[in-house]
Amino acid sequence: MRLKTEIWVQAYMRGCQAGGAAAMLVKRGDGDAGAIYIKINRLDGTADLFGPAPAGMDATDAGRLFTACFAKGPVADRDAEVYLVQQRRYDSDLWLIEVEDRAGRHFLDDWLAKT
């Protein structure tokens, strides 16, 4: 059984903070099953963005996997914001977490889909 989104988000944010990065909940979505997007603000005007991996990449029903939304790596912060506005049009129940980390650490090593 998959962990509720709200619990996963809380645990992820604590992990980021324990690693020395500020993590803030920007938008709260559906507590049980909302999609999660994670924006890594590099504090230099660029950002990385991670979102739910496509269903075919999900190895187990219990797992939650993420993939980079931009294949080329960090993008201008405004480009990440435009992408998120588009996603909100399709899914008003999504979650958005913003992590501030100059090194660009995403703390998703265990949850990145293998491409």
N, CA, C and O atoms as CSV, one atom per row, in Angstrom:
chain,resi,resn,atom,element,x,y,z
A,1,MET,N,N,0.837,-1.173,0.000
A,1,MET,CA,C,0.000,0.000,0.000
A,1,MET,C,C,0.889,1.245,0.000
A,1,MET,O,O,1.874,1.325,0.734
A,2,ARG,N,N,0.521,2.203,-0.833
A,2,ARG,CA,C,1.305,3.423,-0.971
A,2,ARG,C,C,1.068,4.358,0.218
A,2,ARG,O,O,-0.054,4.503,0.703
A,3,LEU,N,N,2.129,4.973,0.663
A,3,LEU,CA,C,2.076,5.946,1.759
A,3,LEU,C,C,1.270,7.170,1.308
A,3,LEU,O,O,1.413,7.620,0.171
A,4,LYS,N,N,0.433,7.704,2.185
A,4,LYS,CA,C,-0.342,8.896,1.844
A,4,LYS,C,C,0.604,10.032,1.477
A,4,LYS,O,O,1.683,10.176,2.051
A,5,THR,N,N,0.180,10.822,0.523
A,5,THR,CA,C,1.007,11.918,0.025
A,5,THR,C,C,1.416,12.869,1.135
A,5,THR,O,O,2.579,13.263,1.218
A,6,GLU,N,N,0.485,13.234,1.978
A,6,GLU,CA,C,0.776,14.187,3.046
A,6,GLU,C,C,1.905,13.695,3.949
A,6,GLU,O,O,2.773,14.477,4.337
A,7,ILE,N,N,1.900,12.426,4.279
A,7,ILE,CA,C,2.937,11.849,5.143
A,7,ILE,C,C,4.276,11.817,4.412
A,7,ILE,O,O,5.313,12.137,4.993
A,8,TRP,N,N,4.250,11.429,3.129
A,8,TRP,CA,C,5.483,11.390,2.347
A,8,TRP,C,C,6.103,12.782,2.273
A,8,TRP,O,O,7.311,12.934,2.454
A,9,VAL,N,N,5.284,13.799,2.007
A,9,VAL,CA,C,5.771,15.177,1.896
A,9,VAL,C,C,6.419,15.626,3.201
A,9,VAL,O,O,7.497,16.220,3.184
A,10,GLN,N,N,5.781,15.353,4.317
A,10,GLN,CA,C,6.337,15.747,5.614
A,10,GLN,C,C,7.690,15.080,5.852
A,10,GLN,O,O,8.633,15.725,6.311
A,11,ALA,N,N,7.783,13.792,5.541
A,11,ALA,CA,C,9.037,13.066,5.744
A,11,ALA,C,C,10.133,13.599,4.811
A,11,ALA,O,O,11.277,13.767,5.232
A,12,TYR,N,N,9.786,13.863,3.553
A,12,TYR,CA,C,10.758,14.381,2.605
A,12,TYR,C,C,11.294,15.735,3.067
A,12,TYR,O,O,12.502,15.969,3.029
A,13,MET,N,N,10.404,16.627,3.503
A,13,MET,CA,C,10.832,17.952,3.947
A,13,MET,C,C,11.730,17.860,5.167
A,13,MET,O,O,12.701,18.610,5.272
A,14,ARG,N,N,11.431,16.969,6.079
A,14,ARG,CA,C,12.304,16.780,7.254
A,14,ARG,C,C,13.683,16.286,6.825
A,14,ARG,O,O,14.701,16.716,7.368
A,15,GLY,N,N,13.709,15.381,5.848
A,15,GLY,CA,C,14.987,14.878,5.344
A,15,GLY,C,C,15.832,15.974,4.718
A,15,GLY,O,O,17.045,16.021,4.921
A,16,CYS,N,N,15.197,16.852,3.960
A,16,CYS,CA,C,15.910,17.985,3.362
A,16,CYS,C,C,16.483,18.882,4.447
A,16,CYS,O,O,17.647,19.278,4.385
A,17,GLN,N,N,15.667,19.199,5.435
A,17,GLN,CA,C,16.102,20.081,6.511
A,17,GLN,C,C,17.217,19.445,7.327
A,17,GLN,O,O,18.139,20.132,7.767
A,18,ALA,N,N,17.136,18.140,7.527
A,18,ALA,CA,C,18.207,17.446,8.245
A,18,ALA,C,C,19.509,17.485,7.447
A,18,ALA,O,O,20.598,17.446,8.021
A,19,GLY,N,N,19.391,17.562,6.118
A,19,GLY,CA,C,20.567,17.648,5.255
A,19,GLY,C,C,21.093,19.066,5.088
A,19,GLY,O,O,22.062,19.287,4.361
A,20,GLY,N,N,20.466,20.022,5.753
A,20,GLY,CA,C,20.948,21.393,5.722
A,20,GLY,C,C,20.339,22.280,4.651
A,20,GLY,O,O,20.845,23.373,4.397
A,21,ALA,N,N,19.263,21.830,4.017
A,21,ALA,CA,C,18.603,22.634,2.994
A,21,ALA,C,C,17.235,23.089,3.500
A,21,ALA,O,O,16.549,22.353,4.209
A,22,ALA,N,N,16.854,24.291,3.133
A,22,ALA,CA,C,15.527,24.786,3.500
A,22,ALA,C,C,14.498,24.174,2.554
A,22,ALA,O,O,14.676,24.199,1.336
A,23,ALA,N,N,13.435,23.630,3.111
A,23,ALA,CA,C,12.349,23.043,2.317
A,23,ALA,C,C,11.042,23.666,2.765
A,23,ALA,O,O,10.716,23.677,3.952
A,24,MET,N,N,10.294,24.189,1.794
A,24,MET,CA,C,9.026,24.854,2.108
A,24,MET,C,C,7.898,24.261,1.288
A,24,MET,O,O,8.071,23.930,0.115
A,25,LEU,N,N,6.762,24.132,1.906
A,25,LEU,CA,C,5.570,23.689,1.195
A,25,LEU,C,C,4.947,24.923,0.554
A,25,LEU,O,O,4.464,25.812,1.256
A,26,VAL,N,N,4.956,24.982,-0.767
A,26,VAL,CA,C,4.436,26.124,-1.511
A,26,VAL,C,C,2.957,25.938,-1.810
A,26,VAL,O,O,2.175,26.886,-1.741
A,27,LYS,N,N,2.577,24.694,-2.148
A,27,LYS,CA,C,1.185,24.410,-2.441
A,27,LYS,C,C,0.813,23.046,-1.893
A,27,LYS,O,O,1.483,22.047,-2.155
A,28,ARG,N,N,-0.256,23.022,-1.138
A,28,ARG,CA,C,-0.760,21.775,-0.568
A,28,ARG,C,C,-1.813,21.202,-1.504
A,28,ARG,O,O,-2.719,21.913,-1.940
A,29,GLY,N,N,-1.693,19.932,-1.807
A,29,GLY,CA,C,-2.638,19.253,-2.684
A,29,GLY,C,C,-3.493,18.266,-1.919
A,29,GLY,O,O,-3.680,18.395,-0.709
A,30,ASP,N,N,-4.006,17.287,-2.624
A,30,ASP,CA,C,-4.828,16.248,-2.024
A,30,ASP,C,C,-3.982,15.435,-1.047
A,30,ASP,O,O,-2.907,14.950,-1.401
A,31,GLY,N,N,-4.470,15.290,0.179
A,31,GLY,CA,C,-3.704,14.636,1.238
A,31,GLY,C,C,-3.466,13.161,1.039
A,31,GLY,O,O,-2.524,12.602,1.601
A,32,ASP,N,N,-4.312,12.513,0.241
A,32,ASP,CA,C,-4.178,11.072,0.061
A,32,ASP,C,C,-3.369,10.687,-1.172
A,32,ASP,O,O,-2.549,9.770,-1.120
A,33,ALA,N,N,-3.600,11.385,-2.275
A,33,ALA,CA,C,-2.996,10.906,-3.513
A,33,ALA,C,C,-2.607,12.003,-4.485
A,33,ALA,O,O,-2.536,11.738,-5.685
A,34,GLY,N,N,-2.357,13.205,-4.037
A,34,GLY,CA,C,-1.983,14.281,-4.951
A,34,GLY,C,C,-0.605,14.076,-5.551
A,34,GLY,O,O,0.284,13.518,-4.908
A,35,ALA,N,N,-0.429,14.529,-6.792
A,35,ALA,CA,C,0.880,14.480,-7.446
A,35,ALA,C,C,1.812,15.470,-6.751
A,35,ALA,O,O,1.378,16.529,-6.296
A,36,ILE,N,N,3.095,15.117,-6.674
A,36,ILE,CA,C,4.081,15.958,-5.994
A,36,ILE,C,C,5.092,16.475,-7.009
A,36,ILE,O,O,5.638,15.711,-7.805
A,37,TYR,N,N,5.335,17.779,-6.969
A,37,TYR,CA,C,6.400,18.401,-7.749
A,37,TYR,C,C,7.386,19.010,-6.768
A,37,TYR,O,O,6.999,19.607,-5.764
A,38,ILE,N,N,8.671,18.846,-7.077
A,38,ILE,CA,C,9.723,19.348,-6.208
A,38,ILE,C,C,10.622,20.266,-7.027
A,38,ILE,O,O,11.254,19.846,-7.997
A,39,LYS,N,N,10.663,21.521,-6.613
A,39,LYS,CA,C,11.485,22.525,-7.285
A,39,LYS,C,C,12.722,22.761,-6.431
A,39,LYS,O,O,12.629,23.062,-5.241
A,40,ILE,N,N,13.879,22.618,-7.062
A,40,ILE,CA,C,15.140,22.870,-6.376
A,40,ILE,C,C,15.628,24.251,-6.813
A,40,ILE,O,O,16.103,24.427,-7.935
A,41,ASN,N,N,15.508,25.210,-5.928
A,41,ASN,CA,C,15.940,26.577,-6.190
A,41,ASN,C,C,17.413,26.660,-5.851
A,41,ASN,O,O,17.799,26.498,-4.693
A,42,ARG,N,N,18.239,26.912,-6.857
A,42,ARG,CA,C,19.691,26.951,-6.661
A,42,ARG,C,C,20.182,28.314,-6.171
A,42,ARG,O,O,21.384,28.517,-6.001
A,43,LEU,N,N,19.262,29.239,-5.946
A,43,LEU,CA,C,19.561,30.559,-5.401
A,43,LEU,C,C,20.471,31.391,-6.299
A,43,LEU,O,O,21.131,32.318,-5.830
A,44,ASP,N,N,20.506,31.061,-7.595
A,44,ASP,CA,C,21.283,31.833,-8.564
A,44,ASP,C,C,20.436,32.179,-9.787
A,44,ASP,O,O,20.968,32.550,-10.833
A,45,GLY,N,N,19.105,32.054,-9.648
A,45,GLY,CA,C,18.210,32.326,-10.769
A,45,GLY,C,C,17.867,31.103,-11.586
A,45,GLY,O,O,17.112,31.193,-12.554
A,46,THR,N,N,18.421,29.942,-11.202
A,46,THR,CA,C,18.111,28.699,-11.909
A,46,THR,C,C,17.451,27.711,-10.952
A,46,THR,O,O,17.515,27.854,-9.731
A,47,ALA,N,N,16.819,26.714,-11.544
A,47,ALA,CA,C,16.119,25.709,-10.743
A,47,ALA,C,C,16.075,24.378,-11.484
A,47,ALA,O,O,16.134,24.326,-12.712
A,48,ASP,N,N,15.972,23.326,-10.720
A,48,ASP,CA,C,15.670,21.995,-11.237
A,48,ASP,C,C,14.242,21.702,-10.818
A,48,ASP,O,O,13.776,22.213,-9.800
A,49,LEU,N,N,13.545,20.885,-11.594
A,49,LEU,CA,C,12.171,20.548,-11.263
A,49,LEU,C,C,11.968,19.057,-11.460
A,49,LEU,O,O,12.334,18.496,-12.494
A,50,PHE,N,N,11.386,18.429,-10.465
A,50,PHE,CA,C,11.104,17.002,-10.517
A,50,PHE,C,C,9.612,16.785,-10.322
A,50,PHE,O,O,8.975,17.450,-9.505
A,51,GLY,N,N,9.068,15.849,-11.080
A,51,GLY,CA,C,7.653,15.529,-10.979
A,51,GLY,C,C,7.452,14.028,-11.020
A,51,GLY,O,O,8.418,13.272,-11.123
A,52,PRO,N,N,6.205,13.593,-10.941
A,52,PRO,CA,C,5.919,12.158,-10.927
A,52,PRO,C,C,6.421,11.476,-12.200
A,52,PRO,O,O,6.256,11.995,-13.304
A,53,ALA,N,N,7.027,10.321,-12.028
A,53,ALA,CA,C,7.467,9.531,-13.175
A,53,ALA,C,C,6.240,8.956,-13.878
A,53,ALA,O,O,5.231,8.670,-13.234
A,54,PRO,N,N,6.324,8.788,-15.196
A,54,PRO,CA,C,5.204,8.163,-15.908
A,54,PRO,C,C,4.881,6.794,-15.329
A,54,PRO,O,O,5.756,6.114,-14.792
A,55,ALA,N,N,3.630,6.399,-15.441
A,55,ALA,CA,C,3.157,5.151,-14.835
A,55,ALA,C,C,3.987,3.937,-15.238
A,55,ALA,O,O,4.182,3.038,-14.420
A,56,GLY,N,N,4.469,3.886,-16.447
A,56,GLY,CA,C,5.246,2.739,-16.910
A,56,GLY,C,C,6.579,2.584,-16.204
A,56,GLY,O,O,7.161,1.499,-16.223
A,57,MET,N,N,7.078,3.648,-15.581
A,57,MET,CA,C,8.359,3.593,-14.883
A,57,MET,C,C,8.196,3.173,-13.430
A,57,MET,O,O,9.189,2.917,-12.748
A,58,ASP,N,N,6.978,3.099,-12.952
A,58,ASP,CA,C,6.709,2.772,-11.554
A,58,ASP,C,C,6.867,1.268,-11.369
A,58,ASP,O,O,6.037,0.489,-11.838
A,59,ALA,N,N,7.934,0.861,-10.686
A,59,ALA,CA,C,8.255,-0.554,-10.546
A,59,ALA,C,C,7.299,-1.298,-9.624
A,59,ALA,O,O,7.053,-2.487,-9.823
A,60,THR,N,N,6.767,-0.629,-8.636
A,60,THR,CA,C,5.872,-1.287,-7.694
A,60,THR,C,C,4.677,-0.397,-7.409
A,60,THR,O,O,4.733,0.816,-7.611
A,61,ASP,N,N,3.600,-1.000,-6.941
A,61,ASP,CA,C,2.421,-0.221,-6.574
A,61,ASP,C,C,2.687,0.636,-5.348
A,61,ASP,O,O,2.066,1.685,-5.181
A,62,ALA,N,N,3.596,0.207,-4.493
A,62,ALA,CA,C,3.860,0.925,-3.248
A,62,ALA,C,C,4.860,2.053,-3.440
A,62,ALA,O,O,4.945,2.951,-2.603
A,63,GLY,N,N,5.616,2.021,-4.526
A,63,GLY,CA,C,6.671,3.000,-4.709
A,63,GLY,C,C,6.192,4.310,-5.276
A,63,GLY,O,O,5.157,4.369,-5.941
A,64,ARG,N,N,6.940,5.361,-5.015
A,64,ARG,CA,C,6.689,6.694,-5.567
A,64,ARG,C,C,7.977,7.088,-6.263
A,64,ARG,O,O,9.029,7.169,-5.628
A,65,LEU,N,N,7.903,7.334,-7.566
A,65,LEU,CA,C,9.095,7.662,-8.328
A,65,LEU,C,C,8.975,9.038,-8.967
A,65,LEU,O,O,7.881,9.501,-9.287
A,66,PHE,N,N,10.120,9.676,-9.143
A,66,PHE,CA,C,10.186,11.013,-9.729
A,66,PHE,C,C,11.124,11.002,-10.919
A,66,PHE,O,O,11.994,10.141,-11.044
A,67,THR,N,N,10.926,11.974,-11.785
A,67,THR,CA,C,11.805,12.166,-12.923
A,67,THR,C,C,11.992,13.670,-13.138
A,67,THR,O,O,11.140,14.471,-12.754
A,68,ALA,N,N,13.107,14.037,-13.751
A,68,ALA,CA,C,13.364,15.450,-14.028
A,68,ALA,C,C,12.377,15.948,-15.074
A,68,ALA,O,O,12.132,15.266,-16.069
A,69,CYS,N,N,11.819,17.109,-14.861
A,69,CYS,CA,C,10.869,17.696,-15.810
A,69,CYS,C,C,11.585,18.332,-16.990
A,69,CYS,O,O,10.988,18.507,-18.052
A,70,PHE,N,N,12.866,18.684,-16.821
A,70,PHE,CA,C,13.671,19.276,-17.880
A,70,PHE,C,C,14.913,18.422,-18.066
A,70,PHE,O,O,15.724,18.293,-17.148
A,71,ALA,N,N,15.065,17.846,-19.230
A,71,ALA,CA,C,16.178,16.927,-19.493
A,71,ALA,C,C,17.528,17.633,-19.508
A,71,ALA,O,O,18.552,17.008,-19.229
A,72,LYS,N,N,17.548,18.927,-19.829
A,72,LYS,CA,C,18.828,19.620,-19.976
A,72,LYS,C,C,19.425,20.099,-18.666
A,72,LYS,O,O,20.456,20.771,-18.677
A,73,GLY,N,N,18.816,19.777,-17.548
A,73,GLY,CA,C,19.356,20.193,-16.263
A,73,GLY,C,C,18.721,21.477,-15.779
A,73,GLY,O,O,17.577,21.771,-16.127
A,74,PRO,N,N,19.446,22.252,-14.979
A,74,PRO,CA,C,18.853,23.472,-14.428
A,74,PRO,C,C,18.372,24.411,-15.533
A,74,PRO,O,O,19.016,24.554,-16.573
A,75,VAL,N,N,17.234,25.042,-15.285
A,75,VAL,CA,C,16.645,26.008,-16.210
A,75,VAL,C,C,16.446,27.321,-15.464
A,75,VAL,O,O,16.578,27.376,-14.241
A,76,ALA,N,N,16.133,28.362,-16.200
A,76,ALA,CA,C,15.817,29.640,-15.552
A,76,ALA,C,C,14.616,29.434,-14.634
A,76,ALA,O,O,13.680,28.707,-14.968
A,77,ASP,N,N,14.657,30.077,-13.488
A,77,ASP,CA,C,13.584,29.939,-12.509
A,77,ASP,C,C,12.219,30.229,-13.130
A,77,ASP,O,O,11.249,29.539,-12.816
A,78,ARG,N,N,12.122,31.219,-13.991
A,78,ARG,CA,C,10.835,31.566,-14.611
A,78,ARG,C,C,10.325,30.438,-15.501
A,78,ARG,O,O,9.113,30.251,-15.610
A,79,ASP,N,N,11.221,29.675,-16.144
A,79,ASP,CA,C,10.797,28.547,-16.976
A,79,ASP,C,C,10.185,27.440,-16.121
A,79,ASP,O,O,9.211,26.804,-16.521
A,80,ALA,N,N,10.757,27.219,-14.956
A,80,ALA,CA,C,10.189,26.236,-14.033
A,80,ALA,C,C,8.812,26.684,-13.567
A,80,ALA,O,O,7.898,25.868,-13.449
A,81,GLU,N,N,8.661,27.971,-13.304
A,81,GLU,CA,C,7.364,28.497,-12.859
A,81,GLU,C,C,6.305,28.379,-13.951
A,81,GLU,O,O,5.155,28.050,-13.661
A,82,VAL,N,N,6.680,28.644,-15.207
A,82,VAL,CA,C,5.737,28.496,-16.328
A,82,VAL,C,C,5.278,27.048,-16.435
A,82,VAL,O,O,4.094,26.781,-16.644
A,83,TYR,N,N,6.202,26.125,-16.294
A,83,TYR,CA,C,5.868,24.700,-16.336
A,83,TYR,C,C,4.869,24.352,-15.230
A,83,TYR,O,O,3.899,23.630,-15.466
A,84,LEU,N,N,5.107,24.859,-14.046
A,84,LEU,CA,C,4.217,24.557,-12.912
A,84,LEU,C,C,2.829,25.165,-13.100
A,84,LEU,O,O,1.835,24.546,-12.721
A,85,VAL,N,N,2.742,26.343,-13.666
A,85,VAL,CA,C,1.435,26.951,-13.945
A,85,VAL,C,C,0.650,26.058,-14.897
A,85,VAL,O,O,-0.551,25.855,-14.716
A,86,GLN,N,N,1.325,25.526,-15.909
A,86,GLN,CA,C,0.666,24.626,-16.857
A,86,GLN,C,C,0.187,23.356,-16.161
A,86,GLN,O,O,-0.912,22.877,-16.439
A,87,GLN,N,N,0.993,22.812,-15.267
A,87,GLN,CA,C,0.600,21.592,-14.562
A,87,GLN,C,C,-0.606,21.834,-13.667
A,87,GLN,O,O,-1.475,20.971,-13.548
A,88,ARG,N,N,-0.664,23.006,-13.035
A,88,ARG,CA,C,-1.799,23.331,-12.162
A,88,ARG,C,C,-3.100,23.427,-12.937
A,88,ARG,O,O,-4.168,23.173,-12.381
A,89,ARG,N,N,-3.030,23.789,-14.209
A,89,ARG,CA,C,-4.245,23.830,-15.046
A,89,ARG,C,C,-4.857,22.442,-15.186
A,89,ARG,O,O,-6.077,22.293,-15.248
A,90,TYR,N,N,-3.996,21.427,-15.235
A,90,TYR,CA,C,-4.466,20.050,-15.391
A,90,TYR,C,C,-4.765,19.371,-14.069
A,90,TYR,O,O,-5.625,18.493,-13.998
A,91,ASP,N,N,-4.070,19.766,-13.038
A,91,ASP,CA,C,-4.196,19.083,-11.745
A,91,ASP,C,C,-4.157,20.114,-10.619
A,91,ASP,O,O,-3.086,20.518,-10.166
A,92,SER,N,N,-5.323,20.526,-10.184
A,92,SER,CA,C,-5.383,21.541,-9.125
A,92,SER,C,C,-5.039,20.963,-7.754
A,92,SER,O,O,-4.862,21.718,-6.798
A,93,ASP,N,N,-4.940,19.633,-7.641
A,93,ASP,CA,C,-4.629,18.991,-6.367
A,93,ASP,C,C,-3.156,18.640,-6.199
A,93,ASP,O,O,-2.802,17.870,-5.307
A,94,LEU,N,N,-2.296,19.197,-7.046
A,94,LEU,CA,C,-0.883,18.838,-6.926
A,94,LEU,C,C,-0.242,19.524,-5.731
A,94,LEU,O,O,-0.714,20.554,-5.250
A,95,TRP,N,N,0.840,18.929,-5.269
A,95,TRP,CA,C,1.661,19.477,-4.185
A,95,TRP,C,C,2.895,20.116,-4.815
A,95,TRP,O,O,3.390,19.644,-5.839
A,96,LEU,N,N,3.387,21.182,-4.208
A,96,LEU,CA,C,4.640,21.782,-4.649
A,96,LEU,C,C,5.511,22.055,-3.436
A,96,LEU,O,O,5.125,22.759,-2.503
A,97,ILE,N,N,6.694,21.473,-3.483
A,97,ILE,CA,C,7.705,21.685,-2.441
A,97,ILE,C,C,8.860,22.435,-3.097
A,97,ILE,O,O,9.296,22.075,-4.190
A,98,GLU,N,N,9.353,23.470,-2.436
A,98,GLU,CA,C,10.523,24.171,-2.941
A,98,GLU,C,C,11.659,23.978,-1.944
A,98,GLU,O,O,11.527,24.248,-0.751
A,99,VAL,N,N,12.774,23.504,-2.475
A,99,VAL,CA,C,13.973,23.283,-1.674
A,99,VAL,C,C,15.006,24.304,-2.120
A,99,VAL,O,O,15.282,24.424,-3.314
A,100,GLU,N,N,15.577,25.035,-1.185
A,100,GLU,CA,C,16.631,26.001,-1.494
A,100,GLU,C,C,17.973,25.377,-1.154
A,100,GLU,O,O,18.265,25.065,0.000
A,101,ASP,N,N,18.793,25.203,-2.206
A,101,ASP,CA,C,20.090,24.579,-1.992
A,101,ASP,C,C,21.028,25.004,-3.122
A,101,ASP,O,O,20.804,24.665,-4.283
A,102,ARG,N,N,22.073,25.742,-2.776
A,102,ARG,CA,C,23.015,26.240,-3.786
A,102,ARG,C,C,23.675,25.114,-4.568
A,102,ARG,O,O,23.998,25.285,-5.743
A,103,ALA,N,N,23.879,23.974,-3.934
A,103,ALA,CA,C,24.513,22.847,-4.604
A,103,ALA,C,C,23.541,22.064,-5.487
A,103,ALA,O,O,23.962,21.180,-6.233
A,104,GLY,N,N,22.266,22.376,-5.410
A,104,GLY,CA,C,21.280,21.696,-6.244
A,104,GLY,C,C,20.923,20.292,-5.769
A,104,GLY,O,O,20.438,19.473,-6.549
A,105,ARG,N,N,21.162,20.018,-4.502
A,105,ARG,CA,C,20.821,18.682,-3.986
A,105,ARG,C,C,19.298,18.524,-3.969
A,105,ARG,O,O,18.570,19.413,-3.528
A,106,HIS,N,N,18.839,17.373,-4.458
A,106,HIS,CA,C,17.397,17.136,-4.532
A,106,HIS,C,C,16.892,16.156,-3.477
A,106,HIS,O,O,15.686,16.090,-3.238
A,107,PHE,N,N,17.753,15.415,-2.858
A,107,PHE,CA,C,17.389,14.477,-1.793
A,107,PHE,C,C,16.387,13.429,-2.292
A,107,PHE,O,O,15.568,12.939,-1.514
A,108,LEU,N,N,16.444,13.088,-3.568
A,108,LEU,CA,C,15.515,12.114,-4.166
A,108,LEU,C,C,16.217,10.844,-4.639
A,108,LEU,O,O,15.660,10.095,-5.442
A,109,ASP,N,N,17.410,10.598,-4.161
A,109,ASP,CA,C,18.190,9.474,-4.669
A,109,ASP,C,C,17.422,8.156,-4.668
A,109,ASP,O,O,17.535,7.375,-5.612
A,110,ASP,N,N,16.648,7.904,-3.626
A,110,ASP,CA,C,15.911,6.646,-3.524
A,110,ASP,C,C,14.623,6.661,-4.328
A,110,ASP,O,O,13.972,5.625,-4.466
A,111,TRP,N,N,14.244,7.811,-4.858
A,111,TRP,CA,C,12.947,7.924,-5.549
A,111,TRP,C,C,13.062,8.351,-7.002
A,111,TRP,O,O,12.044,8.649,-7.627
A,112,LEU,N,N,14.273,8.392,-7.563
A,112,LEU,CA,C,14.404,8.760,-8.966
A,112,LEU,C,C,14.194,7.534,-9.846
A,112,LEU,O,O,14.739,6.461,-9.589
A,113,ALA,N,N,13.384,7.721,-10.900
A,113,ALA,CA,C,13.137,6.628,-11.849
A,113,ALA,C,C,14.393,6.361,-12.645
A,113,ALA,O,O,15.118,7.292,-12.997
A,114,LYS,N,N,14.653,5.133,-12.926
A,114,LYS,CA,C,15.806,4.748,-13.749
A,114,LYS,C,C,15.396,4.917,-15.216
A,114,LYS,O,O,14.432,4.308,-15.679
A,115,THR,N,N,16.148,5.756,-15.933
A,115,THR,CA,C,15.793,5.994,-17.334
A,115,THR,C,C,16.698,5.266,-18.284
A,115,THR,O,O,16.527,5.367,-19.499
